[in-house]
């Protein structure tokens, strides 16, 4: 499944940032929570992907929609804000070197962006899959 391939990129960039942020506790917590979030999200998507959520489960539908919107906002942030800003990754550049971080970033960043976009679409599809259409 393509979700697992893109999850690899998401986990790898979080681990690379976690290793390079040796002094900043906030950054470490953010990277650890990002890994946990992605793993739980993939597990959640895999566990309910075949189910149709009826109108009686409005809370679950709202939760899926909220998660999809959070993924969409991360995706927009990653695509437009992070990609062109080198000063956001100064600790990583200092730790890995310019070329080392460039290789890690250029391999993992497209996978990370696609993970957020694909997860957003899957969550929307699961939330609004109707019983009548048989999707």
Helices and strands as residue ranges (DSSP letters): H 2-20, H 25-48, H 58-76, I 77-82, G 86-89, H 90-96, H 98-128
